[in-house]
Amino acid sequence: MIVSFLVASAQKSMLVKAFSRLFKGGRIIKDSKTALLIKNLFTFFVRASRRSIFSKVITSLSLLLSPLFSSWGKLRNSPIIAKTSSFLDNSYFIDHLLSPIAFPLMILAFFAVANVLYGPKTLILIFSGITSFLIGIFWGSLESRRLNPKVKDLTIFSLGLIMLVIGFLGFFLQIRRVMAIPILNEAVRRRLSPKYNYMAWTSVPGTFYVLSTFKKEEEESLPVKLLLLIVIGFVPTFLLGYRTEMLAYFIGVLTVLYYRRYMSKFALLLWTAFGVIIYVVTSVVRLMFAGLTANPLWAAAYRPTITAGFLEGIVMRYGWSQVTGGLIHLSGISSLLRFIPGPRYGPRTIIGIYAGGRRTISTTATIFAQFLLDFGFKGVIFAFLALGFLLSIAFNMSKKKEALLGPYATLLSYAMVGIETGILDLNVYIYLILSSIIVILSLRAKTKETS
C-alpha cells in the first residue's frame, strides 16, 4: 500500500538516517554541557520529590483510599454486576465506543439532538463528510497491517511530563494574575489571559501521555497512585472552569484506561453515562445562573442547536463555495501571535461574522464550517478523509504499542470535542500536530521476520 511503501522507502533514505542518528542522540548530544545539566537537574528533582511533603501526602492519601478501592473490588464481584459485566464483555459496540468509529457516531448524535431543520445541501455536506471519514478509517486499517510502531516509552513519558509542568506553570501564572479561582466567578473567567490558558490546558494531553506509559502492575486494576495522577492532572482544567477542556480530559482518560485494560466494559459504560449526566447538570446550572432555563432536555440541546443552526445559515448563504480562503485557520495563530501576518480577529469571531453575527460575537458552527468556509466542499471531504486515516493509523498502532495511546487519546478527544467547537485554537493545533508527528515517526514497515 501507499503509506507502507513510503515508510519503507523513507527508512532507506540518507536524510532520514541522518535525522535518526541525530534524534537517537550521538556523542555530541550526550557529551554536551546542556544535556548534562538537564540530566543532573532531572535527577535532583526526582530525588527531592521522593523526600518532599507532597510525596508524603500522596502516599498517605493512597493508604487512606485503599480500603475504599478494596470495597469496590468486592462489590464488583457481586452476582448482579458480574452477570452484567459478562454480558457486556461480548458487546462489539462498547468495545469500539472509544475507537475512531466514535467520531462519526457522535456527529450523527450531535446533529440529531440539535433542534434544527436542515436543508438538502447541509444534509449532503454532513453525510459526505462522514462517508469520507469512514473511507479514511478503512484506508488506515489496511495500511496498519503492513506497519509496526517503534517508539520508546521514555520518550512519550518525558513529553508528557514536560506538558504537565507547562500546564501547572500556566495555571499558577493565571491564578497569580487574577488572584481568584475562575470556576467560582464568571466575571473572573472573562479576564483570563488566553496565553496562560493555553499553557494550563497543556496538562490535558500531558496526563494522557504519562498515563499511557504508567507502569502496569496488575491486570484490570486501577492503582490508587494512578487515580491520584488523574485527579492532579485535572486540577488546572477544572479550576479554570472550561467545559470543553474538561470533556476532552474525560474522553482521553477513559480512552487510555480502557485500552490499557484498567477498566472493564461495564465500568466504561458507567463512566460514560456519568460524564453525560455531569455535562447536562453543568449546562443546566450555568443556564440557570444566566437566567435562561432549568429544563435539562433543553439544556442538553442548547449548544448543538445554536452551532448546527449557524452551519445551516452558512450553507444557505454561501452554499458549498470557498469563502475565506484559509483565513479562519490562519487566524487561530495570527490572532494570538501578533508577529505573524494575518487576521487579528479570533477564528470563531470570523465564523460569527460570516454566519451573520456582529464583530463582537464569538461563535462556532461545528467542525464542518471551518473547512467549508476556508476551502469549500472539497476541503470538508479532504479534511475528514485525512482525520479518519490519521485516527485509524494511531488507533491500530496503539494496539501494538500502548505508549501510543497517549497520542491517540489526544487526537480522538480533541476531534470529538471539535465536533461542536471546531478545531481552531493554537494549543489544539500544537497538540494534534505533536501527536501526529509522534505516530508518523514511530511507523516502521513490517519485515518478513515480523509479519
C-alpha positions as CSV (number, residue, x, y, z in Angstrom):
1,M,0.0,0.0,0.0
2,I,1.0,3.7,-0.4
3,V,1.9,4.5,3.2
4,S,3.8,1.3,3.9
5,F,5.8,1.8,0.6
6,L,6.6,5.4,1.6
7,V,7.7,4.3,5.1
8,A,9.9,1.5,3.8
9,S,11.5,3.9,1.3
10,A,12.0,6.6,4.0
11,Q,13.9,4.1,6.1
12,K,16.5,3.7,3.4
13,S,16.8,7.4,2.8
14,M,20.1,9.0,3.7
15,L,18.3,12.1,5.0
16,V,16.1,10.1,7.3
17,K,19.1,8.1,8.6
18,A,20.9,11.3,9.4
19,F,17.9,12.6,11.3
20,S,17.6,9.3,13.1
21,R,21.2,9.5,14.3
22,L,20.5,13.0,15.5
23,F,17.4,12.2,17.5
24,K,18.9,8.9,18.9
25,G,21.5,11.2,20.5
26,G,25.0,10.7,19.4
27,R,28.2,11.6,21.3
28,I,27.8,15.3,20.6
29,I,24.4,15.5,22.3
30,K,25.3,13.1,25.1
31,D,28.6,14.9,25.9
32,S,27.2,18.4,25.7
33,K,27.0,20.6,28.8
34,T,23.3,21.3,28.2
35,A,22.4,17.6,28.1
36,L,24.5,17.0,31.3
37,L,22.8,20.0,33.0
38,I,19.3,18.7,32.1
39,K,20.2,15.2,33.3
40,N,21.5,16.5,36.6
41,L,18.5,18.7,37.2
42,F,16.1,15.9,36.4
43,T,17.9,13.6,38.8
44,F,17.9,16.2,41.5
45,F,14.2,16.9,41.2
46,V,13.3,13.2,41.2
47,R,15.3,12.6,44.3
48,A,14.0,15.7,46.0
49,S,10.4,14.8,45.2
50,R,10.7,11.4,46.9
51,R,11.5,13.2,50.1
52,S,9.1,16.1,49.7
53,I,6.0,16.8,51.7
54,F,3.9,16.4,48.6
55,S,5.2,12.9,48.1
56,K,4.3,12.0,51.7
57,V,0.8,13.5,51.3
58,I,0.3,11.4,48.1
59,T,1.5,8.3,49.9
60,S,-0.8,9.0,52.9
61,L,-3.8,9.5,50.6
62,S,-3.0,6.2,48.9
63,L,-3.2,4.4,52.2
64,L,-6.4,6.2,53.2
65,L,-8.2,5.4,49.9
66,S,-7.0,1.8,49.6
67,P,-9.9,0.4,51.8
68,L,-12.4,2.2,49.5
69,F,-11.0,0.5,46.5
70,S,-10.9,-2.8,48.3
71,S,-14.7,-2.4,48.9
72,W,-15.3,-1.6,45.3
73,G,-13.4,-4.7,44.3
74,K,-15.7,-6.8,46.5
75,L,-18.8,-5.1,45.1
76,R,-17.6,-5.6,41.6
77,N,-17.7,-9.4,42.2
78,S,-21.3,-9.4,43.3
79,P,-23.6,-11.6,41.2
80,I,-25.6,-8.8,39.6
81,I,-22.6,-6.8,38.5
82,A,-20.7,-9.9,37.5
83,K,-23.5,-11.1,35.2
84,T,-23.9,-7.6,33.7
85,S,-20.2,-7.4,33.1
86,S,-20.2,-10.9,31.5
87,F,-23.0,-9.8,29.2
88,L,-21.2,-6.6,28.2
89,D,-17.9,-8.4,27.5
90,N,-19.4,-9.7,24.3
91,S,-20.6,-6.2,23.2
92,Y,-18.8,-5.1,20.0
93,F,-20.4,-1.6,20.2
94,I,-19.0,-0.9,23.7
95,D,-15.6,-2.2,22.7
96,H,-15.5,0.4,19.9
97,L,-17.0,3.2,22.0
98,L,-13.7,5.0,22.0
99,S,-12.3,3.8,18.7
100,P,-12.3,6.1,15.6
101,I,-15.8,5.0,14.7
102,A,-17.0,7.0,17.8
103,F,-16.3,10.2,15.8
104,P,-19.0,9.8,13.0
105,L,-21.4,8.3,15.6
106,M,-21.0,11.4,17.7
107,I,-21.6,13.6,14.7
108,L,-24.8,11.8,13.9
109,A,-26.0,12.1,17.6
110,F,-25.0,15.8,17.7
111,F,-27.0,16.8,14.6
112,A,-29.9,14.6,15.7
113,V,-30.1,16.3,19.1
114,A,-30.0,19.8,17.6
115,N,-33.4,21.3,17.1
116,V,-32.7,22.5,13.5
117,L,-34.5,21.8,10.2
118,Y,-31.6,21.0,7.8
119,G,-31.8,21.8,4.1
120,P,-30.7,19.2,1.4
121,K,-27.3,20.8,0.9
122,T,-26.5,20.7,4.6
123,L,-27.5,17.0,4.9
124,I,-25.4,16.2,1.8
125,L,-22.5,18.0,3.4
126,I,-22.8,16.2,6.7
127,F,-23.2,12.7,5.2
128,S,-20.4,13.3,2.6
129,G,-18.0,14.3,5.4
130,I,-19.0,11.2,7.4
131,T,-18.5,8.9,4.4
132,S,-15.1,10.4,3.7
133,F,-14.1,9.9,7.3
134,L,-15.2,6.2,7.1
135,I,-13.2,5.7,3.9
136,G,-10.2,7.2,5.8
137,I,-10.7,4.7,8.6
138,F,-10.8,1.8,6.2
139,W,-7.7,3.1,4.4
140,G,-5.8,3.5,7.6
141,S,-6.8,0.0,8.7
142,L,-5.5,-1.5,5.5
143,E,-2.2,0.4,5.8
144,S,-1.8,-0.6,9.5
145,R,-1.5,-4.3,8.6
146,R,1.8,-3.5,6.9
147,L,3.2,-1.3,9.6
148,N,4.7,-1.7,13.1
149,P,5.3,1.1,15.6
150,K,8.7,1.7,17.2
151,V,8.9,4.3,20.0
152,K,10.5,4.4,23.4
153,D,8.2,4.7,26.4
154,L,10.6,7.1,28.0
155,T,10.1,9.5,25.0
156,I,6.4,9.6,25.5
157,F,6.7,9.8,29.3
158,S,9.2,12.7,29.0
159,L,7.0,14.7,26.7
160,G,4.0,14.1,29.0
161,L,6.0,15.3,32.0
162,I,7.1,18.4,30.2
163,M,3.5,19.2,29.2
164,L,2.3,18.7,32.8
165,V,5.0,21.1,34.0
166,I,4.0,23.7,31.4
167,G,0.3,23.1,32.3
168,F,0.8,23.8,36.0
169,L,3.1,26.7,35.4
170,G,0.5,28.3,33.2
171,F,-2.2,27.6,35.8
172,F,-0.2,29.2,38.6
173,L,0.6,32.2,36.5
174,Q,-3.1,32.6,35.6
175,I,-4.2,32.4,39.2
176,R,-1.5,34.9,40.2
177,R,-2.7,37.3,37.5
178,V,-6.4,37.3,38.5
179,M,-5.9,36.5,42.2
180,A,-9.1,34.3,42.2
181,I,-10.4,30.9,41.3
182,P,-12.1,31.2,37.9
183,I,-14.6,28.4,38.2
184,L,-16.2,30.2,41.2
185,N,-16.6,33.5,39.4
186,E,-17.9,34.0,35.8
187,A,-16.5,37.6,35.8
188,V,-13.0,36.3,36.6
189,R,-13.2,33.8,33.7
190,R,-13.7,36.7,31.3
191,R,-10.5,38.4,32.4
192,L,-8.3,35.3,32.0
193,S,-5.2,35.5,29.7
194,P,-5.5,33.3,26.6
195,K,-1.8,32.7,26.7
196,Y,-1.8,31.3,30.2
197,N,-5.0,29.3,29.5
198,Y,-3.2,27.6,26.6
199,M,-0.3,26.8,28.8
200,A,-2.6,25.5,31.6
201,W,-4.6,23.3,29.2
202,T,-1.3,21.5,28.2
203,S,-1.8,19.4,31.3
204,V,-4.6,17.6,29.5
205,P,-2.6,15.8,26.8
206,G,0.3,15.6,29.2
207,T,-1.8,13.4,31.5
208,F,-2.7,11.2,28.6
209,Y,1.0,10.7,27.7
210,V,2.0,9.9,31.2
211,L,-0.9,7.5,31.7
212,S,-0.1,5.6,28.6
213,T,3.4,4.8,29.9
214,F,2.5,4.3,33.6
215,K,4.0,1.0,34.8
216,K,1.3,-1.6,34.8
217,E,1.2,-3.7,37.9
218,E,-2.0,-5.7,37.9
219,E,-4.4,-6.7,35.1
220,E,-7.7,-4.8,35.1
221,S,-7.0,-2.9,38.3
222,L,-6.7,0.8,38.9
223,P,-3.9,1.6,41.3
224,V,-4.5,4.5,43.7
225,K,-1.4,6.3,42.6
226,L,-2.8,6.2,39.0
227,L,-6.1,7.6,40.2
228,L,-4.3,10.4,42.1
229,L,-2.3,11.3,38.9
230,I,-5.6,11.6,37.1
231,V,-7.1,13.9,39.8
232,I,-3.9,16.0,39.9
233,G,-3.8,16.4,36.1
234,F,-7.4,17.5,36.2
235,V,-6.8,20.4,38.6
236,P,-5.8,23.2,36.2
237,T,-8.6,22.3,33.7
238,F,-11.3,22.1,36.4
239,L,-10.4,25.2,38.4
240,L,-10.2,27.3,35.2
241,G,-13.8,26.2,34.5
242,Y,-13.8,25.4,30.8
243,R,-16.2,22.6,30.0
244,T,-14.6,21.9,26.6
245,E,-11.3,21.0,28.1
246,M,-13.0,19.1,30.9
247,L,-14.8,17.0,28.3
248,A,-11.6,16.4,26.3
249,Y,-9.8,15.3,29.5
250,F,-12.7,12.9,30.4
251,I,-12.7,11.3,26.9
252,G,-8.9,11.0,26.8
253,V,-8.5,9.5,30.3
254,L,-11.3,6.9,29.6
255,T,-9.6,6.0,26.3
256,V,-6.2,5.3,27.9
257,L,-7.6,3.5,30.9
258,Y,-9.9,1.3,28.8
259,Y,-7.5,0.2,26.1
260,R,-4.8,-0.4,28.8
261,R,-7.3,-2.8,30.4
262,Y,-7.5,-0.8,33.7
263,M,-11.3,-0.6,33.1
264,S,-13.9,-3.1,32.2
265,K,-16.7,-2.5,29.6
266,F,-19.2,-2.2,32.4
267,A,-17.1,0.5,34.1
268,L,-16.6,2.2,30.8
269,L,-20.4,2.3,30.3
270,L,-20.9,3.6,33.8
271,W,-18.3,6.4,33.5
272,T,-19.6,7.4,30.1
273,A,-23.2,7.7,31.5
274,F,-21.8,9.6,34.4
275,G,-19.9,12.0,32.1
276,V,-23.1,12.7,30.1
277,I,-25.1,13.4,33.3
278,I,-22.4,15.7,34.7
279,Y,-22.3,17.6,31.3
280,V,-26.0,18.1,31.3
281,V,-26.1,19.2,35.0
282,T,-23.3,21.7,34.4
283,S,-25.2,23.1,31.4
284,V,-28.3,23.4,33.5
285,V,-26.5,25.2,36.3
286,R,-24.8,27.7,34.0
287,L,-28.0,28.4,32.2
288,M,-29.9,28.9,35.5
289,F,-27.2,31.4,36.6
290,A,-27.7,33.2,33.3
291,G,-31.5,33.3,33.9
292,L,-32.3,31.3,30.8
293,T,-33.8,27.9,31.7
294,A,-33.7,25.0,34.1
295,N,-35.0,22.3,31.7
296,P,-32.4,19.5,31.4
297,L,-33.5,18.4,28.0
298,W,-33.4,21.9,26.6
299,A,-30.0,22.5,28.2
300,A,-28.6,19.3,26.5
301,A,-29.8,20.5,23.1
302,Y,-29.0,24.2,23.7
303,R,-25.4,24.3,22.3
304,P,-25.9,21.8,19.5
305,T,-29.0,23.7,18.3
306,I,-27.1,27.0,18.2
307,T,-23.9,25.7,16.4
308,A,-25.9,23.5,14.0
309,G,-28.2,26.4,13.3
310,F,-25.2,28.6,12.3
311,L,-23.9,25.9,10.0
312,E,-27.3,25.7,8.3
313,G,-27.2,29.5,7.9
314,I,-23.7,29.5,6.4
315,V,-24.8,26.8,3.8
316,M,-27.9,28.8,3.0
317,R,-25.8,32.0,2.4
318,Y,-22.8,30.6,0.6
319,G,-23.7,27.1,-0.4
320,W,-20.6,24.9,-0.8
321,S,-18.3,27.6,-2.1
322,Q,-14.9,28.6,-0.7
323,V,-15.3,32.0,1.1
324,T,-12.4,32.9,3.3
325,G,-9.5,31.1,1.6
326,G,-7.7,29.8,4.7
327,L,-8.1,32.9,6.9
328,I,-10.1,31.2,9.6
329,H,-7.4,28.6,10.3
330,L,-4.6,31.3,10.0
331,S,-6.4,33.5,12.5
332,G,-6.1,30.8,15.1
333,I,-2.4,31.6,15.0
334,S,-2.2,35.2,14.0
335,S,-4.8,36.5,16.5
336,L,-2.5,35.3,19.3
337,L,1.0,35.6,17.9
338,R,0.9,39.2,16.7
339,F,4.2,38.9,14.8
340,I,2.6,36.6,12.3
341,P,0.7,38.4,9.5
342,G,-3.0,37.6,9.3
343,P,-6.4,38.4,10.8
344,R,-6.4,39.9,14.4
345,Y,-9.9,38.6,15.0
346,G,-10.2,35.1,16.5
347,P,-11.4,32.3,14.2
348,R,-14.7,32.0,16.0
349,T,-15.3,35.7,15.6
350,I,-14.7,35.4,11.8
351,I,-17.1,32.5,11.7
352,G,-19.7,34.6,13.6
353,I,-19.3,37.4,11.1
354,Y,-19.9,35.2,8.1
355,A,-22.8,33.5,10.0
356,G,-24.5,36.9,10.2
357,G,-23.4,38.0,13.7
358,R,-21.6,41.1,14.9
359,R,-17.9,41.6,15.2
360,T,-18.1,41.5,19.0
361,I,-19.7,38.0,19.0
362,S,-17.6,34.8,19.0
363,T,-19.4,31.6,17.9
364,T,-18.9,28.2,16.4
365,A,-20.7,26.4,13.6
366,T,-19.5,22.8,14.1
367,I,-16.3,21.3,12.7
368,F,-17.8,21.5,9.2
369,A,-17.9,25.3,9.0
370,Q,-14.2,25.9,9.3
371,F,-13.3,23.7,6.4
372,L,-16.3,24.7,4.3
373,L,-15.7,28.5,4.6
374,D,-11.9,28.2,4.1
375,F,-11.7,25.5,1.4
376,G,-15.2,24.7,0.2
377,F,-16.9,21.3,-0.2
378,K,-13.7,19.6,-1.3
379,G,-12.0,20.9,1.8
380,V,-14.5,19.2,4.0
381,I,-14.0,15.9,2.1
382,F,-10.2,16.0,2.3
383,A,-10.1,17.1,5.9
384,F,-12.4,14.3,7.1
385,L,-10.6,11.8,4.9
386,A,-7.2,12.8,6.5
387,L,-8.7,12.8,10.0
388,G,-10.2,9.4,9.6
389,F,-7.0,8.0,8.2
390,L,-4.8,9.5,10.9
391,L,-7.1,8.3,13.8
392,S,-7.2,4.8,12.3
393,I,-3.4,4.6,12.0
394,A,-3.0,5.9,15.5
395,F,-5.6,3.6,17.0
396,N,-4.2,0.5,15.3
397,M,-0.6,1.4,16.2
398,S,-1.7,2.0,19.9
399,K,-3.0,-1.6,20.0
400,K,0.5,-2.8,19.1
401,K,2.3,-0.3,21.4
402,E,0.5,1.0,24.5
403,A,2.7,4.1,24.8
404,L,1.0,5.4,21.6
405,L,-2.3,5.5,23.5
406,G,-1.4,9.0,24.7
407,P,-1.1,10.5,21.2
408,Y,-4.2,8.6,20.1
409,A,-6.3,9.7,23.1
410,T,-5.2,13.3,22.3
411,L,-6.2,13.0,18.7
412,L,-9.6,11.4,19.5
413,S,-10.6,13.6,22.4
414,Y,-10.0,16.9,20.6
415,A,-11.6,15.6,17.4
416,M,-14.7,14.6,19.4
417,V,-14.9,17.9,21.3
418,G,-14.2,19.7,18.0
419,I,-17.4,18.5,16.5
420,E,-19.1,21.4,18.3
421,T,-16.3,23.9,18.9
422,G,-14.3,23.3,15.8
423,I,-10.5,22.6,15.7
424,L,-9.5,26.3,15.8
425,D,-7.2,27.0,18.8
426,L,-3.4,27.3,18.6
427,N,-2.9,25.0,21.5
428,V,-5.1,22.3,19.9
429,Y,-3.1,22.7,16.6
430,I,0.1,22.0,18.6
431,Y,-1.4,19.0,20.4
432,L,-2.7,17.4,17.2
433,I,0.5,18.1,15.2
434,L,2.7,16.8,18.0
435,S,0.7,13.6,18.4
436,S,0.5,13.1,14.7
437,I,4.3,13.5,14.3
438,I,4.9,11.0,17.1
439,V,2.7,8.4,15.5
440,I,4.1,9.0,12.0
441,L,7.8,8.9,13.2
442,S,7.1,5.6,15.0
443,L,5.9,3.8,11.9
444,R,8.1,1.1,10.5
445,A,7.4,-1.2,7.5
446,K,6.9,-4.8,8.5
447,T,9.7,-7.1,7.6
448,K,9.3,-10.8,6.7
449,E,10.5,-11.7,10.2
450,T,7.8,-9.5,11.9
451,S,5.0,-10.4,9.5
